[in-house]
Amino acid sequence: MRTFGKIVVFGEGKIRAKRGEQNIYLKWLRRIEGDVSPGDLVTIVDDRGEFLGTGFYEGIGAMAARILTTDPEEDVDLDFFKRRLLRALDFRRKLKLENSFRLCHSEADMLPGLIIDVYSNIAVISSTSIGMDRLLNHIGALLMEILEINAVYVRNDGRTRKGLNLPVWRGKLLGDAPNTTVIEEGIAKFEVDVLRGQKTGFFLDQRDNRVLVNQIVPDGAEVLDLFSYTGGFGIQAALGGAGHVTMVDESEYACEEAKKNAEMNDVLKKVSVVQSSVKDWTDSAKKKGKKFDLVIVDPPALIPSRDMINMGTKTYFAVNTAAIQLVKRDGLLLTFSCSHFMSITKFRKLVREAAQKAGRKIQFLGGVRGQARDHPIDPLHPWTAYLKGYLVRVW
């Protein structure tokens, strides 16, 4: 692919590009040289003309460009994307994952703006880049070539795209497989609907934490799974020996799928699925004096943007306070935040203060519980690390 022109960056943009950051923001853009449109491949240089990289000009939101390579001799063509995807795939194979995994984690796999999840025989692409959008058909064809899959779907309907005024859509790109499939996770199986489900269909980032629940749940335990989605944590608890699991989610789709997954895993008799807001359900449960051996709290991102920090933090605090009040003496709390704007240390402090509010003493068991190993974290791009959680003993 040929480059269409140059963009000239200055100041901090030059410094960040030289140290390996892949995103150049408009505030560092000096000028554009040539007939350049959003999504075009451009050469990125500093004020003196020194080469900084080749990448996509974006020109949307705060984003000026996404750097794809800093090697002046490397052509950004279809073979370039194939090499990057094959490298990502080879790394995932080394991790000895099962039949579902994140193949591409944006900047962490040196393909900024691109997410690819694989669910058994289906791959799902999600893009926040105009440049990547232009290449969807080519990327889909590469996935059909390098993976043992039957179809590629696109989920370009997330909050980020809406905020950038990018076209929002979801649907099949290539192949003939239906939009549902079954994935394996330890001894559990889950149906994934890549069109109706959240994000790309399932939350692969919580894989290791769901398996942890299977391993630590006390035999015969009463388990509460708040924001249960399609039953990932709750079903792992049931398979691990829990006596009964209550799942609470306000989504009708999620509750339907949770029941279906419980039946598929032969634990339906041990599971109650409740469609309700978590606040309404926990308020009612506290009045009834209900207590649980293990409470799991895995809400959606309650702080999706900086302007939501105060409100989202208050909601996290309220949810965790209510959850701790429902834990039996010497019971366990497993609580998470997937909000980038909630730091690890801030979340730990919030959980501690929620326990104080609930009138309970707690102990943290082990360190922070993060995202699964197929979601690598690039320290130069801190938003690639977003999931954090703690396993807590409640006195």
C-alpha positions as CSV (number, residue, x, y, z in Angstrom):
1,M,0.0,0.0,0.0
2,R,1.3,3.4,-0.9
3,T,1.5,6.4,1.5
4,F,-0.6,9.4,0.6
5,G,1.4,12.1,2.2
6,K,3.1,13.1,5.5
7,I,2.0,14.3,8.9
8,V,4.4,16.4,10.9
9,V,4.4,16.2,14.6
10,F,6.2,18.1,17.3
11,G,7.0,18.3,21.0
12,E,5.8,15.5,23.2
13,G,4.4,13.7,20.1
14,K,7.9,13.3,18.7
15,I,9.2,12.1,22.1
16,R,6.4,9.5,22.6
17,A,6.7,8.2,19.0
18,K,10.5,7.7,19.5
19,R,9.9,5.7,22.7
20,G,7.5,3.3,21.0
21,E,4.0,4.8,21.6
22,Q,1.7,4.0,18.7
23,N,-0.9,6.8,19.1
24,I,-0.3,10.4,17.9
25,Y,-2.8,12.9,19.1
26,L,-4.1,16.0,17.3
27,K,-2.5,18.3,19.9
28,W,0.9,17.2,18.6
29,L,0.1,17.6,14.9
30,R,2.0,20.5,13.3
31,R,0.7,20.1,9.8
32,I,-0.4,17.7,7.0
33,E,1.5,17.5,3.8
34,G,-0.2,16.2,0.7
35,D,-3.7,15.1,-0.2
36,V,-4.5,13.1,2.9
37,S,-7.9,11.8,4.0
38,P,-8.8,9.9,7.2
39,G,-7.8,6.3,6.9
40,D,-5.0,7.0,4.5
41,L,-1.5,5.5,5.1
42,V,1.0,8.3,5.8
43,T,4.6,8.8,6.7
44,I,5.0,10.4,10.1
45,V,8.0,12.8,10.6
46,D,9.1,15.5,13.0
47,D,9.8,19.1,12.3
48,R,13.2,18.3,10.9
49,G,11.9,15.6,8.6
50,E,13.2,12.8,10.7
51,F,11.2,9.6,10.1
52,L,9.1,8.5,13.1
53,G,6.9,5.8,11.5
54,T,4.4,4.7,9.0
55,G,0.7,4.5,10.0
56,F,-2.9,5.5,9.4
57,Y,-4.0,9.1,9.5
58,E,-7.1,9.2,11.6
59,G,-8.3,12.7,12.3
60,I,-11.1,11.7,14.5
61,G,-11.7,12.6,18.2
62,A,-8.4,13.4,19.7
63,M,-6.5,11.0,17.4
64,A,-4.2,12.2,14.6
65,A,-2.5,9.0,13.6
66,R,-1.8,5.4,14.6
67,I,1.8,4.2,14.0
68,L,2.0,0.7,12.5
69,T,5.8,0.5,12.1
70,T,8.9,2.5,13.0
71,D,11.0,0.6,10.5
72,P,11.5,2.8,7.4
73,E,12.3,-0.3,5.3
74,E,9.1,-2.1,6.3
75,D,6.3,-2.0,3.8
76,V,2.8,-1.8,5.2
77,D,1.0,-4.1,2.8
78,L,-1.2,-7.1,3.2
79,D,1.8,-9.3,4.0
80,F,2.6,-6.9,6.9
81,F,-0.8,-7.6,8.5
82,K,-0.4,-11.3,7.9
83,R,3.0,-11.3,9.7
84,R,1.6,-9.4,12.6
85,L,-1.4,-11.7,13.0
86,L,0.7,-14.8,12.6
87,R,3.0,-13.6,15.3
88,A,0.0,-12.9,17.6
89,L,-1.4,-16.4,16.8
90,D,2.0,-18.1,17.5
91,F,2.2,-16.3,20.9
92,R,-1.4,-17.5,21.8
93,R,-0.5,-21.0,20.9
94,K,2.4,-20.9,23.3
95,L,0.0,-20.0,26.1
96,K,-1.9,-23.4,25.7
97,L,-5.3,-21.8,25.5
98,E,-8.5,-23.7,24.7
99,N,-10.8,-23.1,21.7
100,S,-11.4,-19.4,22.5
101,F,-8.9,-16.6,22.9
102,R,-8.1,-13.0,22.1
103,L,-5.9,-13.0,19.0
104,C,-5.2,-9.3,18.8
105,H,-5.2,-6.8,21.7
106,S,-4.7,-3.6,19.9
107,E,-1.5,-1.8,20.7
108,A,-0.2,-4.7,22.7
109,D,-0.1,-6.7,19.5
110,M,1.2,-3.7,17.5
111,L,-2.0,-3.3,15.6
112,P,-3.5,-0.2,17.3
113,G,-7.3,0.2,17.0
114,L,-7.9,-3.5,16.3
115,I,-9.4,-6.2,18.5
116,I,-9.9,-9.8,17.3
117,D,-11.5,-12.5,19.5
118,V,-11.7,-16.1,18.4
119,Y,-14.6,-18.3,19.6
120,S,-14.2,-21.9,18.4
121,N,-15.1,-21.7,14.7
122,I,-15.8,-17.9,14.6
123,A,-13.5,-14.9,14.7
124,V,-14.9,-11.5,15.6
125,I,-13.3,-8.2,14.6
126,S,-13.8,-4.9,16.5
127,S,-12.2,-1.7,15.2
128,T,-11.8,1.9,16.4
129,S,-9.6,3.0,13.5
130,I,-10.7,4.4,10.2
131,G,-7.6,2.8,8.6
132,M,-8.5,-0.6,10.0
133,D,-12.1,-0.2,8.9
134,R,-10.9,0.1,5.3
135,L,-9.1,-3.2,5.6
136,L,-11.8,-5.2,7.2
137,N,-12.3,-7.5,4.2
138,H,-8.6,-8.1,3.9
139,I,-8.2,-8.8,7.6
140,G,-11.2,-11.1,7.5
141,A,-9.7,-13.0,4.6
142,L,-6.4,-13.4,6.5
143,L,-8.2,-14.8,9.5
144,M,-10.0,-17.3,7.3
145,E,-6.6,-18.3,6.0
146,I,-4.6,-18.6,9.2
147,L,-7.3,-19.9,11.6
148,E,-9.4,-23.0,11.5
149,I,-12.7,-21.0,11.4
150,N,-15.8,-21.0,9.3
151,A,-16.8,-17.3,9.6
152,V,-15.7,-13.8,10.5
153,Y,-18.1,-11.4,12.2
154,V,-17.7,-7.7,12.9
155,R,-18.8,-5.9,16.1
156,N,-18.3,-2.3,15.3
157,D,-21.0,-1.1,17.6
158,G,-19.2,-0.2,20.8
159,R,-19.3,3.0,22.9
160,T,-15.9,4.2,21.6
161,R,-17.1,4.2,18.0
162,K,-20.3,6.0,18.9
163,G,-18.3,8.6,20.7
164,L,-16.1,9.1,17.6
165,N,-19.1,9.3,15.3
166,L,-17.8,6.3,13.3
167,P,-20.3,4.1,11.5
168,V,-21.9,1.7,13.9
169,W,-22.8,-1.8,12.7
170,R,-22.6,-5.5,13.5
171,G,-22.9,-8.5,11.2
172,K,-21.2,-11.3,9.3
173,L,-18.2,-10.4,7.1
174,L,-17.2,-13.7,5.6
175,G,-18.1,-17.4,5.8
176,D,-21.2,-19.4,6.5
177,A,-21.2,-20.2,10.2
178,P,-24.2,-19.1,12.3
179,N,-23.6,-16.4,14.9
180,T,-23.7,-18.8,17.9
181,T,-21.0,-21.3,18.9
182,V,-19.8,-23.2,22.0
183,I,-16.5,-22.6,23.7
184,E,-14.7,-24.6,26.4
185,E,-13.2,-23.2,29.6
186,G,-11.7,-25.8,31.9
187,I,-14.5,-28.3,32.5
188,A,-17.2,-25.7,31.6
189,K,-18.9,-25.0,28.2
190,F,-20.6,-21.8,27.2
191,E,-22.7,-20.8,24.3
192,V,-21.5,-17.5,22.7
193,D,-23.7,-15.4,20.5
194,V,-21.3,-13.0,18.7
195,L,-24.1,-10.7,17.6
196,R,-26.4,-10.5,20.6
197,G,-23.8,-10.8,23.3
198,Q,-21.9,-8.0,25.0
199,K,-18.6,-6.7,23.4
200,T,-17.6,-9.4,20.9
201,G,-19.9,-12.0,22.5
202,F,-18.2,-13.1,25.8
203,F,-15.7,-11.7,28.3
204,L,-12.6,-13.7,27.6
205,D,-10.5,-11.4,29.8
206,Q,-12.1,-13.1,32.9
207,R,-11.2,-16.7,31.9
208,D,-8.5,-17.2,34.6
209,N,-10.7,-15.7,37.3
210,R,-13.7,-17.8,36.4
211,V,-11.5,-20.9,36.6
212,L,-10.2,-19.7,40.0
213,V,-13.8,-19.7,41.3
214,N,-14.1,-23.3,40.2
215,Q,-11.0,-24.1,42.2
216,I,-11.8,-22.2,45.4
217,V,-15.5,-22.5,45.9
218,P,-16.2,-24.3,49.2
219,D,-18.2,-27.6,48.8
220,G,-21.9,-27.0,49.3
221,A,-21.4,-23.3,49.3
222,E,-24.2,-20.7,48.8
223,V,-22.9,-18.5,46.0
224,L,-24.1,-15.1,44.8
225,D,-23.1,-14.0,41.3
226,L,-23.9,-10.3,40.7
227,F,-23.9,-8.9,37.2
228,S,-23.8,-12.5,36.2
229,Y,-24.1,-12.0,32.4
230,T,-24.5,-15.4,30.7
231,G,-23.4,-17.3,33.9
232,G,-19.6,-17.6,33.5
233,F,-18.7,-17.3,37.2
234,G,-21.8,-18.9,38.5
235,I,-21.6,-22.0,36.4
236,Q,-17.9,-22.5,37.2
237,A,-18.9,-22.2,40.9
238,A,-21.7,-24.8,40.4
239,L,-19.3,-27.2,38.6
240,G,-16.7,-26.6,41.4
241,G,-19.0,-28.0,44.1
242,A,-21.3,-25.1,45.2
243,G,-24.5,-26.2,46.7
244,H,-26.5,-23.4,45.1
245,V,-25.8,-20.4,42.9
246,T,-27.9,-17.3,42.6
247,M,-27.2,-15.3,39.5
248,V,-28.5,-11.7,39.1
249,D,-28.5,-9.7,36.0
250,E,-31.0,-7.1,34.5
251,S,-30.5,-8.2,30.9
252,E,-33.2,-10.6,29.6
253,Y,-30.8,-11.9,27.0
254,A,-28.1,-12.6,29.6
255,C,-30.6,-14.5,31.9
256,E,-31.9,-16.6,29.0
257,E,-28.3,-17.5,28.1
258,A,-27.4,-18.2,31.7
259,K,-30.2,-20.8,32.0
260,K,-29.2,-22.3,28.7
261,N,-25.5,-22.6,29.8
262,A,-26.5,-24.1,33.1
263,E,-28.5,-26.7,31.3
264,M,-25.7,-27.4,28.9
265,N,-23.3,-28.0,31.9
266,D,-25.9,-30.1,33.8
267,V,-26.1,-27.7,36.8
268,L,-29.6,-26.2,36.2
269,K,-30.9,-27.7,39.4
270,K,-28.2,-25.9,41.4
271,V,-28.8,-22.5,39.8
272,S,-31.4,-19.7,40.2
273,V,-31.3,-17.0,37.6
274,V,-32.9,-13.7,38.6
275,Q,-33.6,-10.9,36.1
276,S,-33.3,-7.8,38.3
277,S,-31.2,-4.7,38.8
278,V,-28.4,-5.5,41.3
279,K,-29.4,-2.7,43.6
280,D,-33.0,-3.8,43.9
281,W,-32.0,-7.4,44.4
282,T,-29.3,-6.7,47.1
283,D,-31.6,-4.2,48.9
284,S,-34.3,-7.0,49.1
285,A,-31.7,-9.6,50.1
286,K,-30.4,-7.5,53.0
287,K,-33.9,-7.0,54.3
288,K,-34.5,-10.7,54.2
289,G,-31.2,-11.4,56.0
290,K,-29.7,-13.5,53.3
291,K,-26.0,-14.5,53.5
292,F,-23.6,-16.2,51.1
293,D,-20.3,-18.1,51.4
294,L,-19.0,-16.5,48.2
295,V,-20.2,-13.3,46.5
296,I,-18.9,-12.4,43.1
297,V,-19.2,-8.8,41.8
298,D,-18.3,-8.2,38.1
299,P,-20.1,-5.1,36.9
300,P,-19.7,-3.5,33.5
301,A,-17.4,-0.5,33.2
302,L,-19.1,2.0,35.6
303,I,-16.6,4.7,34.7
304,P,-16.6,4.7,30.9
305,S,-15.1,8.3,30.6
306,R,-13.3,10.9,32.7
307,D,-16.5,12.9,33.3
308,M,-18.1,9.8,34.9
309,I,-15.3,9.2,37.5
310,N,-17.2,10.7,40.5
311,M,-20.5,9.1,39.7
312,G,-19.0,5.7,38.8
313,T,-16.8,5.6,41.9
314,K,-19.9,6.2,44.0
315,T,-21.7,3.3,42.3
316,Y,-18.7,1.0,42.7
317,F,-18.6,1.9,46.4
318,A,-22.3,1.2,46.9
319,V,-22.2,-2.1,45.0
320,N,-19.3,-3.4,47.0
321,T,-20.7,-2.2,50.3
322,A,-23.9,-4.1,49.6
323,A,-22.0,-7.2,48.5
324,I,-19.9,-7.3,51.6
325,Q,-23.0,-7.0,53.8
326,L,-24.2,-10.2,52.1
327,V,-21.1,-12.3,52.9
328,K,-21.2,-14.8,55.7
329,R,-18.6,-14.7,58.5
330,D,-15.3,-16.0,57.1
331,G,-16.9,-16.0,53.6
332,L,-15.3,-14.8,50.4
333,L,-15.8,-11.8,48.1
334,L,-14.4,-11.7,44.6
335,T,-14.9,-8.2,43.2
336,F,-13.7,-6.5,40.0
337,S,-13.6,-3.3,38.1
338,C,-13.0,-3.2,34.3
339,S,-12.9,0.6,34.2
340,H,-9.6,2.0,32.9
341,F,-10.2,5.1,35.0
342,M,-10.3,3.1,38.2
343,S,-6.7,2.3,39.2
344,I,-5.6,-0.8,41.0
345,T,-4.6,1.2,44.2
346,K,-7.8,3.2,44.1
347,F,-10.0,0.1,43.7
348,R,-8.2,-1.6,46.6
349,K,-8.8,1.5,48.8
350,L,-12.5,1.6,47.7
351,V,-13.0,-2.1,48.7
352,R,-11.4,-1.4,52.1
353,E,-13.6,1.6,52.7
354,A,-16.7,-0.3,51.5
355,A,-15.9,-2.9,54.2
356,Q,-15.7,-0.2,56.8
357,K,-19.0,1.2,55.7
358,A,-20.5,-2.3,55.9
359,G,-19.1,-2.7,59.4
360,R,-17.0,-5.7,58.4
361,K,-13.3,-6.5,58.7
362,I,-11.6,-7.9,55.5
363,Q,-8.3,-9.5,54.4
364,F,-7.0,-9.4,50.9
365,L,-6.0,-12.9,49.7
366,G,-3.2,-12.8,47.2
367,G,-2.5,-9.9,44.9
368,V,-4.5,-8.2,42.3
369,R,-6.5,-10.4,39.9
370,G,-6.0,-9.2,36.4
371,Q,-7.0,-10.0,32.9
372,A,-6.3,-13.4,31.2
373,R,-2.9,-14.0,29.7
374,D,-4.1,-13.6,26.1
375,H,-4.8,-9.9,26.9
376,P,-1.2,-8.7,27.1
377,I,-0.4,-5.4,28.8
378,D,1.8,-2.9,27.1
379,P,3.2,-0.4,29.7
380,L,3.5,2.3,27.1
381,H,-0.2,2.0,26.5
382,P,-1.8,1.7,30.0
383,W,-5.3,1.3,28.7
384,T,-4.4,-2.2,27.6
385,A,-4.5,-2.9,31.4
386,Y,-8.0,-2.3,32.6
387,L,-9.3,-5.3,34.6
388,K,-8.4,-5.5,38.2
389,G,-10.0,-7.5,41.1
390,Y,-9.4,-8.8,44.6
391,L,-10.2,-12.0,46.4
392,V,-11.2,-11.0,49.9
393,R,-11.9,-12.8,53.2
394,V,-14.8,-11.1,55.0
395,W,-14.8,-11.5,58.8
